[in-house]
Amino acid sequence: PSFLYSESLGGAIALLITLRRSGSPWNGLILNGAMCGISDKFKPPWPLEHFLSIAAAIIPTWRVVPTRGSIPDVSFKEEWKRKLAIASPKRTMDRPRA
């Protein structure tokens, strides 16, 4: 048997691909924290959300997304998980892209 494993936004993409295809080449999905939606408390105000959509289409690498505090501080409730995220060598210190 074969399984498709994905995390975060990759989980949403894997789920979308699987639901759109008939006769999937794998036997199942393993989704780790699939990001299938964004909570309203993390979305920017309405006008800014639409501005960012336009900015992403024109300048996708522009690091303009406003954040409230650092990403690990708002993403992890447990201190040990926050420290683990901060210690990750693949973690970026930059602001999110549009």
C-alpha positions in Angstrom: 0.0 0.0 0.0 1.0 3.6 -0.6 0.0 6.7 1.3 0.3 10.4 0.6 1.7 12.3 3.6 1.4 16.1 3.8 1.5 18.9 6.3 -0.1 22.4 6.7 -1.0 23.9 3.4 0.3 20.8 1.7 -2.4 18.9 3.5 -5.1 21.1 1.9 -3.5 20.7 -1.5 -3.3 16.9 -1.1 -6.9 16.7 0.0 -8.0 18.8 -3.0 -6.0 16.7 -5.5 -7.4 13.5 -4.0 -11.0 14.7 -4.1 -10.7 15.9 -7.7 -9.1 12.7 -9.0 -10.9 9.4 -9.6 -8.7 6.3 -9.1 -6.1 7.7 -6.8 -2.6 6.1 -7.1 -2.3 5.9 -3.3 -4.3 3.9 -0.8 -4.8 6.7 1.7 -3.9 10.1 3.0 -2.0 11.1 6.1 -2.7 14.8 6.9 -0.7 16.5 9.6 -2.3 19.8 10.6 -3.9 20.3 7.2 -4.6 24.0 6.7 -8.0 23.8 5.1 -9.1 27.3 6.3 -7.9 30.4 8.2 -9.6 31.4 11.5 -11.3 34.8 11.3 -9.1 35.9 14.3 -6.0 35.5 12.1 -7.4 37.2 9.0 -6.5 40.9 8.3 -9.3 43.5 8.1 -11.5 43.2 4.9 -9.8 46.0 2.8 -6.3 44.8 3.7 -7.2 41.2 2.8 -8.2 42.3 -0.7 -5.2 44.5 -1.1 -3.0 41.6 -0.1 -4.7 39.4 -2.8 -3.9 42.0 -5.4 -0.3 42.4 -4.1 0.2 38.6 -4.2 -0.8 38.5 -7.9 1.5 41.4 -8.8 4.4 41.0 -6.5 4.2 37.5 -4.9 7.5 37.6 -3.1 6.8 41.0 -1.4 7.1 40.5 2.4 4.3 42.8 3.4 1.9 40.8 5.5 1.4 42.4 8.9 1.7 40.1 11.9 0.8 40.5 15.5 4.0 39.4 17.3 6.2 36.6 16.1 4.6 33.7 14.3 5.7 31.1 17.0 4.3 33.3 19.7 0.8 33.3 18.2 0.9 29.8 16.7 1.9 27.7 19.8 0.1 27.7 23.2 2.7 25.4 24.8 6.1 26.8 25.6 8.0 23.7 24.6 6.4 23.7 21.1 7.2 27.4 20.7 10.9 26.8 21.6 11.0 23.9 19.2 9.7 26.0 16.4 12.1 28.8 17.1 15.0 26.4 17.2 14.1 24.9 13.8 16.9 25.6 11.2 14.3 25.9 8.5 12.3 28.6 10.2 12.4 32.0 8.6 12.6 35.2 10.6 11.1 37.2 7.8 7.5 38.5 7.6 5.1 36.3 5.5 4.8 37.1 1.8 1.7 38.6 0.2 
